[in-house]
């Protein structure tokens, strides 16, 4: 069986995607048995998630006065 590793930045990019990411989540769900998520990936995601969300809020505030 082939294993799939997705870098932390790819997961974080879901917060910045300008297109519909639901299809991507559907595809990830289909290969869920092959996904590998390391402890380091989880730590990096947790550490950077809040800053990505803050950036998203700031960008929305620029567009919507």
C-alpha positions as CSV (number, residue, x, y, z in Angstrom):
1,X,0.0,0.0,0.0
2,X,1.2,3.5,-0.9
3,X,1.3,5.9,2.0
4,X,0.6,9.6,1.5
5,X,2.2,12.4,3.5
6,X,0.9,15.9,3.2
7,X,3.0,18.8,4.4
8,X,1.7,21.1,7.2
9,X,1.6,24.1,4.8
10,X,-0.8,22.2,2.6
11,X,-3.2,21.8,5.5
12,X,-2.7,25.4,6.5
13,X,-3.4,26.5,3.0
14,X,-7.0,25.3,3.3
15,X,-7.6,28.5,5.4
16,X,-6.4,30.7,2.5
17,X,-7.9,28.9,-0.4
18,X,-10.0,31.1,-2.7
19,X,-11.7,28.1,-4.2
20,X,-14.1,25.4,-2.9
21,X,-12.0,23.0,-0.9
22,X,-14.8,20.6,-0.1
23,X,-13.9,18.4,-3.1
24,X,-10.3,18.2,-1.7
25,X,-11.6,17.0,1.6
26,X,-13.7,14.4,-0.2
27,X,-10.6,13.1,-2.0
28,X,-8.7,13.0,1.3
29,X,-11.5,11.1,2.9
30,X,-11.3,8.5,0.1
31,X,-7.6,7.9,0.8
32,X,-7.8,8.3,4.6
33,X,-6.3,4.8,5.2
34,X,-3.2,5.8,3.3
35,X,-2.7,9.2,4.9
36,X,0.3,9.7,7.3
37,X,0.4,12.5,9.7
38,X,3.4,12.8,11.9
39,X,3.6,14.2,15.4
40,X,5.7,17.0,14.0
41,X,3.1,17.9,11.4
42,X,0.4,18.1,14.2
43,X,2.7,20.3,16.3
44,X,3.4,22.6,13.4
45,X,-0.3,22.8,12.4
46,X,-1.3,23.7,15.9
47,X,1.4,26.3,16.3
48,X,0.6,28.0,13.0
49,X,-3.2,27.7,12.8
50,X,-4.0,30.7,14.9
51,X,-1.7,33.0,12.9
52,X,-3.3,31.8,9.6
53,X,-6.8,32.4,11.0
54,X,-5.7,35.9,12.2
55,X,-4.4,36.6,8.7
56,X,-7.7,35.5,7.2
57,X,-9.7,37.7,9.6
58,X,-7.5,40.7,8.7
59,X,-8.0,40.0,4.9
60,X,-11.7,39.9,5.3
61,X,-11.8,43.1,7.3
62,X,-9.9,44.8,4.4
63,X,-12.5,43.7,1.9
64,X,-15.6,44.3,4.1
65,X,-15.4,47.7,5.8
